[in-house]
């Protein structure tokens, strides 16, 4: 597992599911177009490194996220890739129709926990976003029934650059609605990276008090203030078993300038393997993949583990 020894800690799971977001959340901010062939090769390499869930793209309107204008081509090119789930983000009914036209059966939807971000990101109130999301989920169910799985994201769960600290009650209220609409899992996003471990534990406990166990939750941390790994450990100690991460630490949020990169998948895997937690990921293969992508993007990977292992291997 770990080349420097395994040291178990109490209260942690035997295995963790990594929900890889590098191909979508990681690339959506890139200013220079990333060729479709590079995106599909990136996803194929991620799958080859042992990641079993890789969020491939988003069927958002190209006007808003030009980098993902080739969503249909990416999905079509990956049709023969086996052994990996390839969910896509769907912002509205138009995006759902496009995704269904390309045979997608695994989608994700998102809502903000704060009014300010909801208006800037979707030009809607939180209530209007929830109503739109319910239409998407209903449309997915009508089109494919149980054949289509829906994951929910809640953004700005810990803080908002315009509103300050986010109310735990607001996060639980929005998240509960998504779970009640039929999302199989809810990812709690620290979009600007301001959360700390105590806050993470309180939020997860609040969902439990509302009748939603930690087994229904995932976490999605950004490392703006260096808290992503500490927050992940707190979440695992609270019963969460799915963690979102981005290969090479790519990504951010195009609608929140203070949102820097996601938790790097390599940094997460290094920590988990050192704790004796199984991920199914080949860390060396993953590092090679992130170095390959960094070369295509023309800049070094932000991941500390990628940089350390690259230097170690010359």
C-alpha positions in Angstrom: 0.0 0.0 0.0 2.5 2.7 1.2 6.2 2.6 0.4 6.9 4.2 3.8 4.8 1.9 5.9 1.1 1.5 6.9 -0.1 2.9 10.2 -3.7 2.3 11.0 -5.8 4.7 13.0 -9.0 4.1 14.9 -12.4 4.9 13.5 -11.5 4.7 9.9 -13.0 2.6 7.1 -11.2 -0.3 5.4 -11.9 1.2 2.0 -12.8 4.5 0.4 -14.5 5.2 -2.9 -12.8 8.0 -4.9 -15.1 10.0 -7.1 -12.7 11.5 -9.7 -13.6 14.9 -11.0 -10.5 16.0 -12.8 -11.8 15.6 -16.3 -14.8 17.8 -15.6 -14.2 20.1 -12.6 -10.5 20.0 -13.2 -10.6 21.1 -16.8 -13.6 23.4 -16.9 -11.6 26.5 -16.0 -8.8 26.0 -18.6 -8.7 29.1 -20.9 -7.0 27.3 -23.8 -9.1 24.6 -25.4 -8.1 21.1 -24.4 -8.6 18.8 -27.5 -11.3 16.2 -27.2 -8.7 13.5 -27.9 -6.6 14.6 -24.9 -9.7 14.6 -22.6 -10.7 11.1 -23.6 -7.1 9.9 -23.2 -6.9 11.5 -19.8 -10.1 9.7 -18.7 -8.9 6.4 -20.2 -5.6 6.7 -18.3 -7.4 7.6 -15.0 -9.5 4.4 -15.4 -6.3 2.5 -16.1 -4.9 3.7 -12.9 -7.8 2.0 -11.0 -10.3 4.8 -10.6 -13.7 3.3 -11.0 -15.8 6.5 -11.1 -14.6 9.4 -13.3 -16.9 12.3 -14.0 -16.4 12.8 -17.7 -17.9 16.2 -18.6 -20.9 18.5 -18.3 -23.7 19.1 -20.7 -23.7 22.8 -19.8 -24.4 25.4 -22.6 -21.1 26.1 -24.4 -21.7 29.8 -23.9 -21.1 29.4 -20.1 -18.3 26.8 -20.1 -16.7 26.8 -23.6 -14.1 24.2 -22.5 -16.9 21.6 -22.2 -18.6 22.3 -25.5 -17.5 18.9 -26.8 -19.4 17.0 -24.1 -21.2 14.8 -26.6 -18.0 13.9 -28.5 -16.3 13.0 -25.2 -19.1 10.7 -24.1 -19.4 9.1 -27.6 -15.6 8.4 -27.7 -15.7 6.7 -24.3 -18.6 4.4 -25.1 -16.4 1.3 -25.2 -14.5 2.0 -22.0 -15.4 -0.8 -19.5 -14.9 -1.1 -15.8 -15.6 2.5 -15.0 -18.6 4.7 -14.3 -18.6 7.9 -16.3 -21.2 10.3 -14.8 -21.8 13.7 -16.4 -23.0 16.9 -14.8 -26.4 18.1 -16.0 -27.5 21.7 -15.2 -31.0 21.8 -16.6 -33.6 20.0 -18.8 -31.8 21.0 -22.0 -28.6 19.5 -20.7 -30.5 16.4 -19.7 -31.9 16.0 -23.2 -28.5 16.3 -24.7 -27.1 13.8 -22.2 -29.9 11.3 -22.9 -29.4 11.6 -26.6 -25.8 10.4 -26.1 -26.9 7.4 -24.0 -25.8 8.7 -20.6 -27.3 6.8 -17.7 -25.3 8.4 -14.8 -25.9 12.1 -14.1 -25.2 14.6 -11.4 -27.2 17.8 -10.5 -26.1 20.7 -8.4 -27.7 23.4 -6.2 -26.0 26.1 -4.1 -26.6 26.4 -0.4 -26.4 30.2 -0.6 -28.5 32.7 -2.4 -25.6 34.9 -3.5 -23.8 32.1 -5.3 -27.0 30.7 -6.7 -27.8 34.0 -8.4 -24.2 34.4 -9.8 -23.9 30.8 -10.9 -27.4 30.0 -12.2 -29.1 33.4 -12.2 -31.8 31.9 -10.0 -32.7 31.8 -6.3 -32.1 28.7 -4.3 -35.8 27.8 -4.4 -35.9 28.3 -8.2 -32.8 26.1 -8.6 -34.3 23.4 -6.5 -37.5 23.5 -8.7 -35.4 23.3 -11.9 -33.4 20.4 -10.5 -36.5 18.5 -9.5 -37.6 18.8 -13.2 -34.3 17.4 -14.3 -34.6 14.5 -11.9 -38.2 13.8 -12.8 -37.3 14.0 -16.5 -34.5 11.5 -15.9 -36.8 9.1 -14.1 -39.4 9.4 -16.8 -36.8 8.7 -19.5 -35.0 5.8 -17.9 -36.6 4.9 -14.6 -34.2 3.1 -12.3 -31.7 2.7 -15.2 -30.6 6.3 -14.6 -28.8 7.2 -11.4 -28.7 10.7 -10.1 -26.1 12.2 -7.8 -26.5 15.6 -6.0 -24.0 18.3 -5.3 -24.5 21.2 -2.9 -22.0 24.0 -3.3 -20.8 26.6 -0.8 -21.5 24.3 2.1 -19.0 26.0 4.5 -18.7 29.5 3.3 -19.6 32.0 0.5 -17.3 34.9 -0.6 -20.4 37.2 -0.6 -22.3 35.9 2.4 -19.6 34.6 4.8 -20.1 31.4 6.8 -22.9 29.3 5.4 -25.6 28.3 7.8 -25.6 24.5 8.6 -29.4 24.6 8.6 -29.3 26.0 5.0 -27.0 23.2 3.8 -29.1 20.5 5.5 -32.3 22.0 4.1 -31.0 22.1 0.5 -29.3 18.7 0.7 -32.3 17.0 2.2 -34.4 18.2 -0.6 -32.0 16.7 -3.2 -32.0 13.4 -1.3 -35.7 13.4 -1.1 -36.0 14.0 -4.8 -34.2 10.7 -5.4 -30.4 11.4 -5.5 -28.6 8.3 -4.4 -25.7 10.3 -2.9 -25.1 13.9 -1.9 -21.7 15.5 -2.3 -21.0 18.4 0.1 -18.8 21.0 -1.6 -16.4 23.4 0.1 -16.3 25.5 -3.0 -13.9 28.1 -1.7 -12.0 25.9 0.7 -12.8 27.6 4.0 -14.0 24.7 6.0 -12.2 23.2 9.0 -12.5 19.8 10.6 -14.8 20.8 13.4 -17.2 22.4 10.9 -17.1 19.2 8.8 -18.0 17.0 11.8 -20.9 19.4 12.8 -22.3 19.4 9.3 -22.2 15.6 8.9 -23.8 15.2 12.3 -26.5 17.6 11.4 -27.4 15.5 8.4 -27.6 12.5 10.6 -30.0 14.3 13.0 -32.1 15.1 9.9 -32.4 11.4 9.1 -29.7 11.3 6.4 -26.8 9.0 7.5 -23.2 9.7 6.5 -23.3 6.7 4.2 -25.5 8.8 1.8 -22.9 11.6 1.9 -19.7 12.4 0.0 -17.3 15.3 0.5 -15.8 17.6 -2.1 -13.0 19.8 -0.7 -10.9 22.6 -2.2 -7.5 23.3 -0.8 -7.5 27.1 -0.8 -6.4 27.3 2.9 -4.6 24.0 3.0 -7.4 22.2 4.9 -8.6 19.6 2.3 -6.8 16.6 3.7 -7.6 17.4 7.4 -11.2 17.9 6.4 -11.3 14.6 4.5 -9.9 12.8 7.6 -12.6 14.4 9.8 -15.3 13.3 7.2 -14.0 9.7 7.2 -14.0 9.7 11.0 -17.6 10.8 10.8 -18.7 7.9 8.6 -18.3 9.3 5.1 -17.0 6.7 2.6 -16.9 8.6 -0.7 -14.4 11.4 -1.4 -14.3 13.7 -4.5 -10.9 14.5 -5.8 -9.2 15.8 -8.9 -6.1 14.2 -10.5 -3.1 16.5 -10.2 -5.2 19.0 -8.1 -6.7 20.5 -11.2 -9.6 22.8 -11.1 -11.6 25.5 -9.3 -14.9 27.2 -9.8 -15.4 29.6 -12.7 -18.0 31.6 -10.7 -16.0 32.0 -7.5 -12.6 33.6 -7.9 -11.4 32.5 -4.4 -11.9 28.9 -5.3 -8.5 27.3 -6.1 -7.8 23.8 -6.9 -9.6 20.7 -5.8 -8.1 18.2 -3.4 -5.5 16.3 -5.5 -6.3 12.7 -6.0 -2.7 11.7 -5.5 -2.4 13.6 -2.2 -5.6 11.8 -1.0 -4.4 8.4 -2.1 -1.0 8.9 -0.4 -2.8 9.7 2.9 -5.3 6.8 2.6 -2.7 4.2 1.7 -0.6 5.3 4.6 -3.6 4.7 6.9 -4.1 1.2 5.4 -7.3 2.2 3.6 -7.9 0.5 0.3 -8.7 2.7 -2.8 -8.0 0.3 -5.7 -5.8 3.0 -7.2 -2.3 2.5 -8.5 -0.6 5.7 -7.3 2.4 5.5 -9.6 0.1 5.1 -12.7 -2.0 8.0 -11.4 1.1 10.2 -11.0 2.2 9.4 -14.5 -1.2 10.4 -15.8 -1.1 13.7 -14.0 2.4 14.5 -15.3 1.2 13.7 -18.8 -1.8 16.1 -18.4 0.4 18.8 -16.9 2.6 18.5 -19.9 -0.4 19.1 -22.2 -1.5 22.0 -20.1 1.9 23.5 -20.1 2.4 24.0 -16.3 3.5 21.9 -13.3 0.9 19.9 -11.4 -0.2 21.6 -8.1 -0.3 18.2 -6.3 2.5 17.9 -3.7 2.6 14.2 -4.2 2.9 14.4 -7.9 5.8 16.9 -7.6 7.5 14.9 -4.8 7.4 11.6 -6.7 8.4 13.2 -10.0 11.5 14.6 -8.3 12.2 11.4 -6.5 12.1 9.4 -9.8 14.2 12.0 -11.6 
